[in-house]
């Protein structure tokens, strides 16, 4: 039961972080991340440091989300808790 609660909390937090990080991504230079980032741009690739960090956060939260779903499937294959 404790494992179920831990996995469900991880699933919920990763889902929320993933939604928020996706909403913060900019689309052709006019997103919320550009409002926050201002003029902090990397000279090498032209993308902002905040965009790179948002990419990392999105990828990590997606991996945690998928692993938590697979863990739930392995723990409760029929979907019944009780």
C-alpha positions in Angstrom: 0.0 0.0 0.0 2.9 2.4 0.8 4.5 1.6 -2.6 1.2 2.5 -4.3 1.0 5.8 -2.6 4.6 6.7 -3.5 4.2 5.7 -7.1 0.9 7.6 -7.4 2.5 10.7 -5.9 5.5 10.5 -8.3 3.0 10.0 -11.2 1.0 13.1 -10.2 4.0 15.3 -9.6 5.7 14.3 -12.8 2.4 14.9 -14.8 2.1 18.4 -13.3 5.7 19.2 -13.9 5.5 18.0 -17.5 2.4 20.0 -18.2 3.9 23.2 -16.7 7.2 22.7 -18.4 5.5 22.2 -21.8 3.5 25.3 -21.3 6.6 27.3 -20.6 8.3 26.3 -23.9 8.4 29.0 -26.4 7.0 28.8 -29.9 9.1 30.6 -32.4 10.5 33.0 -29.8 7.2 34.2 -28.3 6.6 32.1 -25.3 6.5 32.4 -21.5 10.1 31.3 -21.3 11.2 34.3 -23.4 9.3 36.6 -21.1 11.1 35.1 -18.1 14.5 34.7 -19.8 14.8 38.1 -21.3 17.9 38.4 -23.3 19.9 35.5 -21.7 20.9 33.6 -24.9 23.7 31.2 -25.6 26.1 32.3 -28.3 26.6 28.8 -29.7 23.2 27.6 -30.7 21.0 30.7 -30.4 18.7 29.1 -27.8 18.4 30.4 -24.3 19.7 28.7 -21.3 16.3 28.5 -19.8 15.0 26.7 -22.9 17.7 24.1 -22.5 16.8 23.6 -18.9 13.1 23.4 -19.8 14.0 20.7 -22.3 15.8 18.7 -19.6 13.0 19.2 -17.1 10.5 18.0 -19.6 12.5 14.9 -20.6 13.1 13.9 -17.0 9.5 14.4 -16.0 8.3 12.4 -19.0 10.7 9.5 -18.1 9.5 9.6 -14.4 5.9 9.6 -15.7 6.4 6.6 -18.0 8.3 4.6 -15.3 5.6 5.3 -12.7 2.9 4.2 -15.2 4.8 1.0 -15.9 5.4 0.4 -12.2 1.7 0.8 -11.6 0.9 -1.7 -14.4 3.4 -4.2 -12.9 2.1 -3.8 -9.3 -1.7 -3.9 -10.2 -2.1 -5.6 -13.6 -5.9 -5.9 -13.3 -6.2 -2.3 -12.1 -7.8 -3.4 -8.8 -6.4 -2.1 -5.5 -8.5 -4.0 -3.0 
